[in-house]
């Protein structure tokens, strides 16, 4: 793992709450733009209010959520004591949709891929990734945010991976 990826992982570990098992469920919602500091504070306050009152079938759900790296809302749920029902997952989705309306952003554009370029998160539309490779903007070692992870262990180990270790690797061609 490149040195910067190691530093990002260390920072991520410091940001995540203690006491959640490796199999805690994780959802990542990537915004189509980075948030400014004022928005970040407002979003994190609303997320705290949300997960502090999160329930599943009337029982308190053990959850956590935060805007990370000014662009990704990460939601974690420990289901070891209380399983999340469909309604509680829908509640989380409604919160994300509310942010979309409040801040005029899109958290559900799965065709935007975020790479770490020169220590900065840079988004590329999926249909421009091959062009970026062909022109040397990114390569097989460029770190990519892998937002299709499912649990805390994957968040720590596979969220930021080189392009050649990502789900996208089989869909691009690297020049010889």
C-alpha positions as CSV (number, residue, x, y, z in Angstrom):
1,X,0.0,0.0,0.0
2,X,1.5,3.4,-0.9
3,X,2.6,5.5,2.0
4,X,-0.2,8.1,1.5
5,X,-2.8,5.3,1.6
6,X,-1.4,4.1,4.9
7,X,-1.7,7.7,6.3
8,X,-5.3,7.9,5.0
9,X,-6.1,4.6,6.7
10,X,-4.6,5.8,10.0
11,X,-6.6,9.0,9.7
12,X,-9.8,6.9,9.0
13,X,-9.1,4.8,12.0
14,X,-8.9,7.9,14.2
15,X,-12.2,9.2,12.8
16,X,-14.3,6.1,13.3
17,X,-16.0,5.3,16.6
18,X,-14.6,2.6,18.9
19,X,-16.7,-0.4,19.9
20,X,-18.0,-1.4,16.5
21,X,-17.1,-4.9,15.3
22,X,-15.5,-5.7,12.0
23,X,-18.8,-7.0,10.6
24,X,-20.7,-3.8,11.4
25,X,-22.7,-2.8,8.3
26,X,-21.4,0.2,6.4
27,X,-23.0,2.4,3.8
28,X,-21.1,5.1,1.9
29,X,-22.8,8.0,0.1
30,X,-20.5,10.0,-2.1
31,X,-21.5,13.6,-2.8
32,X,-21.0,15.0,-6.3
33,X,-19.0,17.8,-4.7
34,X,-17.0,18.5,-1.6
35,X,-18.7,20.5,1.2
36,X,-17.4,23.7,2.7
37,X,-16.7,23.8,6.4
38,X,-20.0,25.4,7.4
39,X,-21.9,22.7,5.5
40,X,-19.7,20.0,7.0
41,X,-20.5,21.2,10.5
42,X,-24.3,21.3,9.8
43,X,-24.3,17.9,8.2
44,X,-22.4,16.3,11.0
45,X,-24.7,17.9,13.6
46,X,-27.8,16.5,11.7
47,X,-26.1,13.1,11.3
48,X,-25.4,13.0,15.1
49,X,-29.1,13.9,15.8
50,X,-30.2,11.2,13.4
51,X,-28.1,8.3,14.7
52,X,-28.7,9.3,18.4
53,X,-32.4,8.6,17.8
54,X,-32.1,5.8,15.3
55,X,-34.5,2.9,16.0
56,X,-35.3,-0.4,14.5
57,X,-38.7,-1.9,15.4
58,X,-38.9,0.5,18.4
59,X,-35.5,-0.5,19.8
60,X,-32.5,1.8,19.8
61,X,-30.1,1.0,16.9
62,X,-26.4,1.2,17.5
63,X,-25.3,3.5,14.7
64,X,-22.9,6.2,13.8
65,X,-22.6,8.5,10.8
66,X,-20.3,11.3,9.8
67,X,-19.2,13.3,6.7
68,X,-15.6,12.2,6.0
69,X,-13.1,13.9,3.9
70,X,-15.7,16.6,3.1
71,X,-17.4,14.4,0.5
72,X,-18.5,11.0,1.9
73,X,-21.3,10.3,4.3
74,X,-20.4,7.1,6.1
75,X,-23.0,5.3,8.1
76,X,-22.1,2.4,10.4
77,X,-24.6,0.1,12.1
78,X,-23.7,-2.6,14.7
79,X,-26.4,-5.3,14.4
80,X,-25.0,-7.6,17.0
81,X,-27.9,-6.7,19.4
82,X,-30.6,-5.1,17.2
83,X,-31.0,-6.0,13.6
84,X,-31.9,-3.1,11.3
85,X,-35.3,-3.4,9.6
86,X,-36.2,-2.0,6.3
87,X,-37.9,1.0,7.9
88,X,-34.7,2.0,9.8
89,X,-32.6,1.7,6.7
90,X,-35.2,3.8,4.9
91,X,-34.9,6.4,7.6
92,X,-31.1,6.7,6.9
93,X,-31.9,7.0,3.2
94,X,-34.4,9.8,3.9
95,X,-31.7,11.7,5.8
96,X,-29.3,11.4,2.8
97,X,-32.1,12.6,0.5
98,X,-32.7,15.5,2.8
99,X,-29.1,16.6,2.5
100,X,-29.5,16.4,-1.3
101,X,-32.3,19.0,-1.1
102,X,-30.7,21.2,1.5
103,X,-27.3,21.4,-0.2
104,X,-28.2,20.9,-3.9
105,X,-26.0,17.8,-4.2
106,X,-26.3,14.3,-5.5
107,X,-25.3,11.3,-3.3
108,X,-26.6,8.6,-5.8
109,X,-24.6,9.2,-9.0
110,X,-22.8,5.9,-9.1
111,X,-21.2,7.0,-12.4
112,X,-18.8,9.4,-10.6
113,X,-15.6,7.7,-9.5
114,X,-13.3,9.4,-7.0
115,X,-9.6,9.0,-7.2
116,X,-6.9,10.4,-4.9
117,X,-4.7,12.5,-7.2
118,X,-1.9,14.6,-5.7
119,X,-3.4,14.0,-2.2
120,X,-6.8,15.4,-3.2
121,X,-10.0,13.6,-4.0
122,X,-10.8,14.1,-7.6
123,X,-14.0,12.9,-9.3
124,X,-14.2,11.6,-12.8
125,X,-17.3,10.5,-14.7
126,X,-17.0,6.7,-15.4
127,X,-17.1,7.4,-19.1
128,X,-13.9,9.6,-18.8
129,X,-11.8,7.1,-16.8
130,X,-10.3,5.5,-19.9
131,X,-9.5,8.9,-21.3
132,X,-7.7,9.8,-18.1
133,X,-5.7,6.6,-18.2
134,X,-4.8,7.1,-21.9
135,X,-3.6,10.6,-21.2
136,X,-1.5,9.8,-18.1
137,X,-3.8,11.5,-15.6
138,X,-4.3,8.3,-13.7
139,X,-2.7,4.8,-13.8
140,X,-3.0,1.4,-12.3
141,X,-1.5,2.6,-9.0
142,X,-3.8,5.6,-8.6
143,X,-5.8,5.3,-5.4
144,X,-9.5,5.0,-5.8
145,X,-12.3,5.3,-3.3
146,X,-14.1,2.0,-3.4
147,X,-17.6,2.9,-2.2
148,X,-19.1,-0.6,-2.7
149,X,-17.8,-1.9,0.6
150,X,-20.2,-3.6,3.0
151,X,-18.7,-3.6,6.5
152,X,-16.2,-1.9,8.8
153,X,-13.4,-4.3,8.1
154,X,-13.7,-3.6,4.3
155,X,-14.0,0.1,5.1
156,X,-10.6,0.0,6.9
157,X,-8.9,-2.3,4.4
158,X,-10.5,-1.8,1.0
159,X,-12.1,1.7,0.8
160,X,-9.0,3.3,-0.6
161,X,-7.3,0.9,-3.1
162,X,-5.1,1.2,-6.2
163,X,-7.1,1.1,-9.4
164,X,-5.6,-2.3,-10.3
165,X,-7.1,-3.8,-7.1
166,X,-10.6,-2.2,-7.6
167,X,-13.8,-3.4,-9.1
168,X,-13.1,-1.0,-12.0
169,X,-9.9,-2.7,-13.1
170,X,-11.5,-5.3,-15.4
171,X,-13.3,-2.5,-17.2
172,X,-10.3,-0.4,-18.3
173,X,-7.3,-0.9,-20.5
174,X,-3.8,0.2,-19.4
175,X,-1.4,1.1,-22.2
176,X,1.7,-1.1,-22.4
